[in-house]
Every structure is written in C-alpha cells, then in structure tokens.
C-alpha cells in the first residue's frame, strides 16, 4: 500500500510547473533542517525534490507490511507512525513510533522488518535505493547524516530494552512522556511542557509492555501528585518537570 499519489501530468508545461512546486515544497518543509535531507545545501533542492515522491496515509492505514520487499526509505514530514513486529505464532507488539523529521525502513534491508501503520493522518516522503545512492554519491554529507540518525535510533532501541527490562511501570510511563516530549519539542520552552499524545493508552501500554489498566493508573497517579495535567485531545502538560524526571528514574 503506497497511499494517495499526486496525479501525474502528461504535458511538458504542467510537468515543469509540477517540478517547481516540488522544489518549493522542499524549501518550505518544516522538517528539512531536522531530517536527514537537511544535510543537502539549498542548491540541491531541485535534485532532492525530483528524487523523492510524496504520499499521504489516513489514520490507521497500513503503510508497509512486515516481510514485504524493502524497496523504500520513508521520511515522516507530518503525523505519527507506529512500527509493529510480529512473532511466528501471531503475537504482535509496537516496537517504536516515528514522528516528523524521523525516518523508518533501512535502505540496506532486503525486507521490511516491521509493519508500519499511521497513528494519525500522515504525510511522508519516499526514496528508492537507486535514488538514495545517487544522492549519496553527489552529497556524501547526506549519508553521514543518515548514519548519525540511524545510530540515534539504535541508542533509542537500547534504552527501550532497558526500560522494558528494568524499570517499574511508573518509571516506564514517566520516561515515555519525557522522551516523546524531547523528540517532538520545538525551539521554545512551552513545547517541552505541553505535548499532544496521538497514540491511545492501549498503544502506549503495548509499547511499554504494560496493561492499559496499569498505564491509566500511573497517569492518574502522576496527575494526583501534580506532575502532569491531562487535557482534551490527549494533551499532556508537564507541571513539574523535575519531579517527573525523578519519577522516570533519571
């Protein structure tokens, strides 16, 4: 499943206009500086725009399925994606979330090692292996940025393993809130204190290896102790960052 493609024009004039629009989209993209394509200079925007395709996915729509040929790398520009791994006996677990500015799917893996599903409405830029290789050969900084981001994801996976194996339920939920805030924060203090959690309590519980009842109980406890407040549309405001950090075991 590849989402809703933009219509392809057959006239040279419209193709030229579409190319200009694609370049403009890249130049206006709010995620360009934080994603791996931020390693490219402004003069490379046309090459970048012509090397990727854009797609939109509706909430709960499957983007790729585990085991399918891994032909594409995906860069999230809007929305949140969850990654799900399955065992041979059919059990499944959420192993990660990807937010704007982050990518998923390795350009070197032969098959996708997870199923990716849109948690919200999602917009994505997609790159094929040949397209990435052409970009790497011309701008090696792009490969360096992608490698650095891959290492950061690996570190995050290691932290997640520690969190699942050694932390209490209270520490897991507090750590999740702080980590998610750090990943989605903008360049202002308020963005660190107020976050929107698009995932459900069931999805948070699945990711943390807890029951939904436990997650709900911990949320209520953090609210009662004045560390957070919970608003409409799953918004969470941090009322006491230091206390929440201590609750996370940091």
Secondary structure as GFF3:
##gff-version 3
##sequence-region A 1 250
A	DSSP	alpha_helix	12	28	.	.	.	ID=ss1
A	DSSP	three_ten_helix	36	39	.	.	.	ID=ss2
A	DSSP	three_ten_helix	42	44	.	.	.	ID=ss3
A	DSSP	alpha_helix	45	51	.	.	.	ID=ss4
A	DSSP	beta_strand	53	57	.	.	.	ID=ss5
A	DSSP	beta_strand	62	64	.	.	.	ID=ss6
A	DSSP	beta_strand	72	78	.	.	.	ID=ss7
A	DSSP	beta_strand	81	86	.	.	.	ID=ss8
A	DSSP	beta_strand	92	98	.	.	.	ID=ss9
A	DSSP	beta_strand	103	104	.	.	.	ID=ss10
A	DSSP	beta_strand	115	118	.	.	.	ID=ss11
A	DSSP	beta_strand	122	128	.	.	.	ID=ss12
A	DSSP	alpha_helix	129	138	.	.	.	ID=ss13
A	DSSP	alpha_helix	140	166	.	.	.	ID=ss14
A	DSSP	alpha_helix	169	184	.	.	.	ID=ss15
A	DSSP	alpha_helix	189	193	.	.	.	ID=ss16
A	DSSP	beta_strand	194	196	.	.	.	ID=ss17
A	DSSP	alpha_helix	201	208	.	.	.	ID=ss18
A	DSSP	alpha_helix	212	224	.	.	.	ID=ss19
A	DSSP	beta_strand	228	230	.	.	.	ID=ss20
A	DSSP	three_ten_helix	232	234	.	.	.	ID=ss21
A	DSSP	beta_strand	235	238	.	.	.	ID=ss22
A	DSSP	alpha_helix	241	247	.	.	.	ID=ss23
###
